[in-house]
Each structure stands twice: as structure tokens, then as C-alpha cells.
Amino acid sequence: LLTRSEKGMSLFRSGAAPVHLPTRAREVFDVSGAGDTVVATLGCAMAAGIPIETAMNLANAAAGVVVGKLGTAVCTPEELRQALGAESGAEDAPVAIPASWEDAAARRAAWRAQGLTVGFANGCFDLLHPGHVTLLQRAAAQVDRLIVAINSDASVSALKGQDRPVQNEAARAFVLAGLKGVDLVTVFGEPTPLELITRLVPDVLFKGADYTEDQVVGGDVVKAAGGRVALIDLVEGHSTSALVKKARRPG
């Protein structure tokens, strides 16, 4: 992990794409102690079991706080919450739809700092139907914040065929973000959301009850961190594939 002064910081790992974060400081009065703040925040976060990408976001935000003060200074928990856009009792700052993985990690870190329980659900969610909505409502009722990860367009095509998705990832993300109880939507292009789950480490991982707990991708990661897997009963009679077939039926 390299700190790069006014250019922010960069994380390099073998076999993974670099992660770059811009500086979070709005005004710089004194850079004394900024590196110490990064090391201290990163160390505390990683000692608490927080993934390094999330810890990096916390450290970057803390450094942005201390360089805005004269002389060597500390970053208080409340200042860090404010820097992350997660003041207690305030509305969360808006993020892009769909959110980048970096934004998702920063938001997850902010919610963790507030002591909020974070859930995670994933799927294609192409042509949203009552079964989808019911699953997400039941998931949201069990947590304080709910992250929904959707398959990218290429990923949906690989799973469902070249004529899918009906709606592209931007449209699917926009519709999901409008649902009550959904707090953030992001996209993954990998065959499974395992890498994203490993980055975010949600407190509760949701999946439909047509899976068994040992079949849920990322369940071992979540449980190893003290979280749990929750299986939601499906609503019978609803299927995106059936909707597509009906729409294409002549007459």
C-alpha cells in the first residue's frame, strides 16, 4: 500500500488489479502525521478483521481529516464518520447508480462505523417481478442496510443465453435502487459474487430457499467473520424467463 501525497494512495497485490483512491482532503493545512494516521487506522481496521480494501478507505478518509488541521493532529471517530458521509442520524450521501466497488466498500465501512447491520443479496434481477420484490423486502426487514449486487450484462448472457438480459445493467440497477429497503446497488462481472463478498464482508448473506446454506457462494467468508447466511422462502409462480416467454408469444 503506497501513499502518494496529494494523489491519494494505491494498493498493489499479486494477481489482482491495483486499487487507486484519490485524496479525501478538501483543504490541506499541515501534512505532518498523515502517514502515521494512515498506518494507525489501517492497522486498527485490519486487526478488527476488516478487509484491506475497506481498511484502505478508512485510512484514506482519516488522513484527509488530519491534514485539514494545523500541526500533528488526531482524527476522532465522529470526524471519521463525517468524512465517510455517515453522520449518525443523517441521511447517507448519494452515490452513483450503480455504485462502484470502491464506493460500496466505503459505504460499507461507514455503516460498520455506525454499528449498523449490513445485508447482501445478489442476482440477475432482469424484469423485476413480485418474487424479487418479496425476497428483497424480507431481506431488508432483517438488517439496517441492504446491498444488492447484480450480474453484469455479459454475466447474464453467459448464464441465461444471448437474448438476455432484457434490461441492461444500468436500467436494472436504477429500478432496484428505487425499491424501499435497498440502500446500494453495485454490479459484478465475475461468474459469482465471491470476490465482492470477500471485499465487503456483509453481516448477513441472503439467498433464496431453493439453495441450501452450503451452496451459497461466499457463505463461508461471511460466517468466518461472525456473520450468517439467511435463506428466504420464494414466492411461487413468478419467473423472469416465463415473463419473457409470454411476451414473445404470438398474439
C-alpha positions as CSV (number, residue, x, y, z in Angstrom):
1,L,0.0,0.0,0.0
2,L,1.6,3.2,-1.2
3,T,0.6,6.7,0.0
4,R,1.1,9.2,-2.8
5,S,0.7,12.6,-1.2
6,E,-1.9,14.8,-3.0
7,K,-2.5,11.9,-5.4
8,G,-4.0,9.7,-2.7
9,M,-3.0,6.1,-2.3
10,S,-2.6,2.8,-4.3
11,L,-2.9,-0.8,-3.3
12,F,-0.9,-3.5,-5.3
13,R,-1.4,-7.2,-4.8
14,S,-0.2,-10.2,-6.7
15,G,-2.8,-11.5,-9.1
16,A,-5.2,-8.6,-8.5
17,A,-5.9,-5.3,-10.2
18,P,-4.5,-2.2,-8.5
19,V,-6.9,-0.2,-6.4
20,H,-6.4,3.6,-6.5
21,L,-8.0,6.1,-4.2
22,P,-7.9,9.9,-4.7
23,T,-7.1,12.1,-1.7
24,R,-10.1,12.9,0.5
25,A,-8.8,16.2,1.9
26,R,-10.8,19.3,0.9
27,E,-8.2,21.8,2.4
28,V,-4.6,21.0,3.4
29,F,-3.1,23.0,6.3
30,D,-0.4,20.6,7.5
31,V,0.6,17.2,6.2
32,S,2.5,16.3,9.4
33,G,1.4,12.9,10.8
34,A,-0.7,12.0,7.8
35,G,1.3,8.8,7.1
36,D,1.2,7.9,10.8
37,T,-2.6,8.3,10.7
38,V,-2.8,6.0,7.6
39,V,-0.7,3.3,9.3
40,A,-2.6,3.5,12.6
41,T,-6.1,3.5,11.0
42,L,-5.1,0.7,8.6
43,G,-3.6,-1.4,11.5
44,C,-6.7,-0.9,13.7
45,A,-9.1,-1.8,10.9
46,M,-7.2,-4.9,9.8
47,A,-6.8,-6.1,13.4
48,A,-10.6,-5.9,13.7
49,G,-10.9,-8.2,10.7
50,I,-11.8,-5.6,8.1
51,P,-10.7,-6.4,4.6
52,I,-7.7,-4.3,3.4
53,E,-9.7,-2.6,0.6
54,T,-12.2,-1.3,3.2
55,A,-9.4,-0.5,5.7
56,M,-7.7,1.5,3.0
57,N,-10.9,3.6,2.5
58,L,-11.0,4.3,6.3
59,A,-7.3,5.2,6.4
60,N,-7.6,7.5,3.4
61,A,-10.6,9.3,5.0
62,A,-8.8,9.6,8.3
63,A,-5.7,11.1,6.6
64,G,-8.0,13.6,4.8
65,V,-9.2,14.8,8.2
66,V,-5.8,15.3,9.9
67,V,-4.2,17.2,7.0
68,G,-7.1,19.7,7.4
69,K,-5.8,20.6,10.9
70,L,-2.8,22.7,11.9
71,G,0.1,20.7,13.4
72,T,0.1,17.0,14.2
73,A,-3.5,16.1,15.0
74,V,-5.8,13.1,15.6
75,C,-9.0,12.0,13.8
76,T,-11.8,11.3,16.1
77,P,-14.4,8.6,15.4
78,E,-17.1,11.3,14.8
79,E,-14.8,13.1,12.3
80,L,-14.2,9.8,10.5
81,R,-17.9,9.2,10.3
82,Q,-18.5,12.6,8.8
83,A,-15.6,12.1,6.4
84,L,-17.3,8.9,5.2
85,G,-20.6,10.7,4.7
86,A,-22.2,8.7,7.5
87,E,-23.0,11.1,10.3
88,S,-25.1,9.5,13.0
89,G,-28.8,10.2,12.3
90,A,-28.1,11.9,9.0
91,E,-29.1,10.6,5.5
92,D,-26.4,8.9,3.7
93,A,-24.7,10.9,1.0
94,P,-25.8,9.9,-2.5
95,V,-23.7,7.6,-4.6
96,A,-23.7,6.7,-8.3
97,I,-26.2,4.1,-9.6
98,P,-24.8,1.5,-9.9
99,A,-22.1,2.2,-7.3
100,S,-18.5,1.2,-8.0
101,W,-16.9,-1.4,-5.8
102,E,-14.8,1.3,-4.2
103,D,-18.0,3.3,-3.3
104,A,-19.6,0.2,-2.0
105,A,-16.6,-0.6,0.2
106,A,-16.5,3.0,1.6
107,R,-20.3,2.9,2.3
108,R,-20.0,-0.5,4.0
109,A,-17.1,0.9,6.2
110,A,-19.2,3.9,7.1
111,W,-22.2,1.7,8.1
112,R,-19.9,-0.5,10.1
113,A,-18.5,2.6,11.9
114,Q,-22.1,3.4,12.8
115,G,-22.7,-0.1,14.2
116,L,-25.3,-0.9,11.5
117,T,-26.1,-4.4,10.4
118,V,-25.4,-4.8,6.6
119,G,-27.0,-7.4,4.4
120,F,-26.1,-8.6,0.9
121,A,-28.2,-10.1,-1.8
122,N,-27.3,-10.9,-5.4
123,G,-28.9,-12.0,-8.7
124,C,-29.7,-11.0,-12.3
125,F,-32.9,-9.2,-11.4
126,D,-33.9,-8.9,-15.0
127,L,-37.6,-7.9,-15.4
128,L,-38.3,-7.3,-11.7
129,H,-41.3,-9.3,-10.5
130,P,-43.2,-9.8,-7.2
131,G,-40.9,-12.7,-6.3
132,H,-37.8,-10.4,-6.5
133,V,-39.5,-7.7,-4.5
134,T,-40.7,-10.0,-1.8
135,L,-37.2,-11.5,-1.4
136,L,-35.6,-8.0,-1.0
137,Q,-38.3,-6.8,1.3
138,R,-37.9,-9.8,3.6
139,A,-34.1,-9.4,3.5
140,A,-34.3,-5.6,4.2
141,A,-36.5,-6.3,7.3
142,Q,-33.7,-8.3,8.9
143,V,-30.9,-5.7,8.6
144,D,-30.3,-1.9,8.9
145,R,-28.8,-1.6,5.4
146,L,-29.1,-3.8,2.3
147,I,-26.6,-4.0,-0.6
148,V,-27.8,-5.6,-3.8
149,A,-25.3,-6.9,-6.3
150,I,-26.4,-7.6,-9.9
151,N,-24.8,-9.7,-12.6
152,S,-23.3,-7.6,-15.4
153,D,-24.9,-7.8,-18.9
154,A,-22.1,-10.1,-20.1
155,S,-22.6,-12.3,-17.0
156,V,-26.4,-12.6,-17.5
157,S,-25.8,-13.5,-21.1
158,A,-23.4,-16.3,-20.1
159,L,-25.9,-17.6,-17.6
160,K,-29.2,-17.1,-19.4
161,G,-28.4,-17.0,-23.1
162,Q,-27.5,-14.4,-25.7
163,D,-31.0,-12.9,-25.8
164,R,-30.8,-11.9,-22.1
165,P,-30.8,-9.6,-20.3
166,V,-33.9,-7.8,-21.4
167,Q,-32.9,-4.7,-19.5
168,N,-29.2,-3.6,-19.3
169,E,-27.3,-3.4,-16.1
170,A,-27.8,0.4,-15.8
171,A,-31.6,0.0,-16.1
172,R,-31.7,-2.9,-13.7
173,A,-29.6,-1.1,-11.1
174,F,-31.8,2.1,-11.4
175,V,-35.0,0.1,-10.8
176,L,-33.6,-1.8,-7.8
177,A,-32.2,1.4,-6.2
178,G,-35.8,2.8,-6.3
179,L,-37.1,0.0,-4.1
180,K,-37.7,0.8,-0.4
181,G,-35.2,-1.1,1.7
182,V,-32.5,-1.3,-1.0
183,D,-29.7,1.1,0.1
184,L,-27.0,0.4,-2.5
185,V,-26.7,-1.4,-5.9
186,T,-23.5,-2.5,-7.5
187,V,-22.5,-4.7,-10.4
188,F,-20.2,-7.7,-10.7
189,G,-19.0,-9.3,-13.9
190,E,-17.4,-12.5,-12.4
191,P,-19.2,-15.8,-12.6
192,T,-20.0,-15.5,-8.9
193,P,-20.0,-12.6,-6.4
194,L,-17.4,-14.2,-4.2
195,E,-14.7,-11.5,-4.7
196,L,-17.2,-8.8,-4.0
197,I,-18.5,-10.5,-0.9
198,T,-14.9,-11.0,0.3
199,R,-14.3,-7.3,-0.1
200,L,-17.5,-6.2,1.7
201,V,-17.9,-9.0,4.3
202,P,-21.6,-8.3,5.0
203,D,-23.1,-9.3,8.3
204,V,-25.9,-11.3,6.6
205,L,-25.8,-13.0,3.2
206,F,-29.3,-13.6,1.7
207,K,-30.3,-16.2,-0.9
208,G,-33.5,-17.9,-2.0
209,A,-34.5,-21.0,-0.2
210,D,-34.1,-23.0,-3.4
211,Y,-30.4,-23.1,-2.2
212,T,-29.0,-24.9,0.8
213,E,-26.7,-23.0,3.1
214,D,-23.6,-24.9,2.0
215,Q,-24.4,-24.0,-1.6
216,V,-24.5,-20.2,-1.1
217,V,-21.4,-18.6,-2.6
218,G,-19.5,-16.6,0.0
219,G,-21.3,-18.1,2.9
220,D,-18.1,-19.4,4.4
221,V,-16.5,-16.0,4.2
222,V,-19.4,-14.3,6.0
223,K,-19.7,-17.0,8.7
224,A,-15.9,-16.9,9.3
225,A,-16.2,-13.2,10.1
226,G,-19.1,-13.8,12.6
227,G,-22.0,-13.2,10.2
228,R,-24.7,-15.6,9.0
229,V,-26.4,-16.9,5.9
230,A,-30.2,-16.4,5.7
231,L,-32.4,-18.3,3.2
232,I,-35.6,-16.6,2.1
233,D,-38.7,-18.5,1.0
234,L,-39.5,-18.0,-2.6
235,V,-42.9,-16.8,-3.9
236,E,-44.2,-19.5,-6.3
237,G,-45.5,-18.7,-9.8
238,H,-43.1,-15.8,-10.6
239,S,-40.2,-16.2,-13.1
240,T,-38.4,-13.7,-15.4
241,S,-37.9,-16.4,-18.0
242,A,-41.7,-17.1,-18.0
243,L,-42.4,-13.4,-18.5
244,V,-40.0,-13.2,-21.4
245,K,-41.6,-16.3,-23.0
246,K,-45.1,-14.9,-22.6
247,A,-44.1,-11.5,-24.0
248,R,-42.7,-13.2,-27.2
249,R,-45.8,-15.5,-27.7
250,P,-47.6,-14.6,-30.9
251,G,-50.9,-12.7,-30.4
